[in-house]
Amino acid sequence: MYASIIIALFMVFIFSALGTAILDIIFRFFGKRGYLGNLYPNVRGGIPRAVGLVPFIILSLYFLPRFNSLILIMGIFAFIDDLLGRRKSPFGIEWGQLSRGIGIVLVMIAGILQGLGVSSIFIALLVQPLNISDMQPGSTCIVTLIMCIVTIVLMFIVGSADVSELPAFYTPLLLFVVCLGYSPLDFSGKIMLGEVGNHTFAIALGSSFYIMGGLAGVIVMFIVTTCLIAFVRRNTLKVFFRRNLGLLDPTFGDYFMDVLTGGGLGDLLRKWILEDKQHDVKNPLLISLGFRRLLYNPHAPHPKSYVPRDNTRLLGK
């Protein structure tokens, strides 16, 4: 059995690496001729977006039953998000955000119907931090690879049960191999996962956490993953806080809250909940926990600035 698993994983690696290279060539060919729209954004002269289609297709086919349907649902709606991009809908949000939100809700429902219970909610919500992680080349891949290794180690420690006659570690190992095959071009900044890619990795990681330790495993690893993403993106987040929030002294809690609640959907929830209010956080404990970022409302008439205006020279170029 183990020999057949090794052979299968080797083939998966080849499919992932070759498929990524081929899709990169195809997207560049049509993208340079203006046929791909949002799938070929003008970043660094043009970079194929949504090359994460390759991991999505592979994981949809090779992932364990029950869990591959969650990947399929999320991947389809995530790809629609990639296609529609930032076009505004009549509902006050972008069409892409609406598609992503529908996908998250459907994953929750499908997971509950398949017996995953509350765990399906956390599996679906893992889409948010993984989406935020995909803001710089290679960041989502490095997080995925690290968390796969951690999950495999924990599976041996806690003695996770086999699933569908396969050892528990098959699931995170499969994800690791797929990500490893895809990642070289992503690390070099030549391609982008797109929503279809990072959302697929999110559901696959969440499913691996569930197999490792059930609901408790999902919750604990959800927090660990969010912390890891905050650490990996801390430098770019510091620049974002200084330039966009006027926050010169961000804490790790601010980074964590940005990964957990940042992005378009997070700001939309702030708009609904906070309306036009901007709360001034002064409690040291709340500041350390990231409540300045959590309660920062970009829709307020005068968003809170955490540095005097005469000190904006400190923000740098």
N, C-alpha and C positions, 0 to 999 in steps of 0.2 A: 504493500500500500504506500509506504513512504517513498519507494522508488518511483511509483507512478505520480505521486504528488510533486516530486522534484522535477520530473520530466515535464509535467503540466505547467509548473511555475516557470521553467526555462522557456517554454513556448510562449507563455504569457508575456515574459520580459521582451522577447523578440517582437511579438505583436505590438506591444506598447511602444518600443523604440522605433521600429520601422514605420508603424502607423502614424506616429507623431511626426517623423521626418517627412513622410509622404504628404500628410495633410498640410504641413507647413509649406511645402512646395506648391501644392494646389491653391491654397489660400493666397499665397504671395502672387501667383500668376494671375488669378482673377481679381485680387485686391488692387494691384497696381493698375488695372484697367477699369477700376471703378465699379465693379459688379457686386461687391460684398457689403457695401454700406457700413453698418456698425461693426461688422466682423473684421474690418481692416481699418482701425482708427489711425489717425495721423499722429502717432507717437514715435519719436526717434526715427522719423522718415517713413513710418508705416510698419506696423507689427500685426501679424495675424492674431485675432482674438477668438476665443472659444475653441482652441485646439484641444481643450479638455474633453472634447467630444470623444477622443480616442479612449481615455480612461473610463469615461461614462459607458461607452459601448462594451468594453471588455468586462467591467465590473457588473454590468447588467446581465451579462451572459454567464459569468463564472462565479458570481457571489452566491452564497447559500440561499436556498429557498426561504421565503418569507421576507428576507432582507433585500433581495435583489429587486423585488417589486417596489420597495420604498425608494431605492436608487432610481428605478425607472420613472416613477412619478415625479420625483424632485428634479431629475435631469431634464425631463421634457419641459417642465415649466421654467427651469433655469435657462434652457436654450432659447425659449421664447423671450425671456428677459434679455438675453444677449442680442437677439434679433431686433427687438423693439427699442432697446436703449432708453434714452432719457426723454422720450416723447410724452407729453402731458396727456392725461386722460381726463374725462369730464368729472371724475371723482376727486379731483384735487391732488392726486398723486401721479407718478409716472406709470405708464403702462407696464414697464419692466418690473417696478416695485410691486404692482398689483399681481402680476403673474407669479412673482416669487412668493408673495404672501399666500396666494391660493395654493401653491405647491406645498408650502410649510404646513398649512392647515390640513391638506389632503394626506400628507405623510402621517400627521398625528392621528387622523381618523383611521387610515389603513393599518397603522401599527396597533392601535387599540383593538380593531376588529380581528387582527391576527394574533392577539393574546399578549402583546408586549406591555399593555397597561400604561401606567404613567410614564414609563421609560420612553415611550414613543414621543412624548412631548419634548423631553430633553434631547432626544436624538434629532428631532426636527429643528429645535432651537439652536443646535450646534452650527447650523447654517450661518447664523449671524457672525460669530467670531471668525469662522473660516473665511467668510466673505470679506471681513475687515482685514484679515491677514494678507489677502491677495492684492495688496496695494504697492508691492515692490517685488522685483524679480526674485524668484526662488523662495520667498518667505513661506508661502503655503506648503510648498514641497518639503522644506526642512522641518516644519512643524509636523507634517503628516508622517515623515520618515521617523522622526524622534518618537512620536506618540505610538507608532506601530511597534517599535522596539520595546518601549516601556510596557505596552499592553501584553506583548508576548512574554516578557519576563514575569509580569504579574500573573499571567495565566499558569505558568509553571509553579509559582509560589502558592497560589490559592487552590491549585488543582482544578481548573475549570473543566467542566464535563464536555465530552465530545458532542458534536452537533451533526445530525444527518450522516452518521457513521464516519465523520471526518474529525480529526483532532481539532480542538478549539483554536489552536494557534494558526490553523489554515487561513482563517479569515483575515487577521491583521498581516499575516505573511503575504497573502495574495495582494492586499492593498499596498504593502511595502514594495513588492516587485513591480506592480503596475506603475506606482509613483516613481520608482527608480528608473524605469525605462523611459518615462515621459520627461523627467526632470532636467537633463543636460541642457536642452535648448531654453528651458524656462530660467534656469540659473544664469544663463548668459544674457538674458533679457531679449531673446529673439522671438519669443512667442508668449502668448498669454493664455492662462487656463480659461478665463472667462467665467461667468457664473455657472455654466454647466459643469466646469471642471472643479471649482472649489466647493460647490454645493454637493457634487458627487462624493468628493473626499470627506465632506462633513458627515453625510449619512453613513458612509462606509465606516468611518471612525466611530461614530456613535453606536453602530451595530456591533462593532468589535468590542466596545466597552461593555455593552449589554451581555454579550457572550462571556466576557471575562468575569463579570460580577453582578449581573442583574441591575436592578434600579440603583442600588448603592454604588455600584461600579460606574454607572453612567453619570451619576451626579458628581462623584468625586473626580472622575476623569474629565468631565465637562469643565470643572473649575480649574484643574491642572492645565488643560489645553488652553483655556482663556488666559491664564497666567503666563504660559509659555509664549503665546502670541504677543501679549503685552511686552514681554521681555525682548522678543525678537524685533519688534517694531518700535522700541522705546525711543530711538534716535529720531526717526521720522515723525513720531508722534510729538516729541518735544518741540520740533520746528513748527508743526501744525498748531500746537497749543499757543506758542508764542506769537505766531502771525495771525491766527484766526480768533483766538480766545483772549489774547492779551494776558496769558497765564505764564509768567516767567519761572515759577518754581513748582512745576507739576510733581506730584507724588506718584509712586507706583500705582496707588489706588486710582489716580486719574487715568493712567494708561489702561488699567484693567477695565474701568467703566467705559472708556471709549471703545475698546474691543467688544465689550458686552452690549453696549447700547448705542454705539455710534452709527453713522451712515444715514441714508435717507429714511428708512423705516423708523429708526430711533428718533430722528428729528420730527417725523410725522406724529409719533406718539407724544412727544413733548408738546407739540402744538395742540393736540387734542386735550392733554391733561393740564398743562400749565397755561394754555391760552396765550395771553400776552404778558404773563407775569415772569419776572426774573428774580429769583431768590438769592440773597446774599449769604453765603455760607462762611461762618466765622469760627465755628467750633473746631478745635484742633483735631479731635477724633474723627469728625465727619470729613474734614479736609484730608486726613491721611487715608480715609476709606474711599476717596474719590468723588465725594458728593458735589464738589464744584463742577466737575465734568458732567455728572449725572443730571444736575439741575440747570445746566447751561442751556438757555432757550434761545436759539438763533432767530426765532420768530417774534421775540419781544421787540417793542419799538426801539429800545435802547439796551441791547445786550450788555450784561455785566462785563466790565473790563477789570482785570485783577492787577493792573499796574496803572499809575497815573499817566495821563497823556504826555506829560513832559518827559517821561522816561521811555517812550517808545523807541528812542534811539538805541536802547539796549537790546532790541529785538534782532538787530543785525540785518544784513542784506538778505 
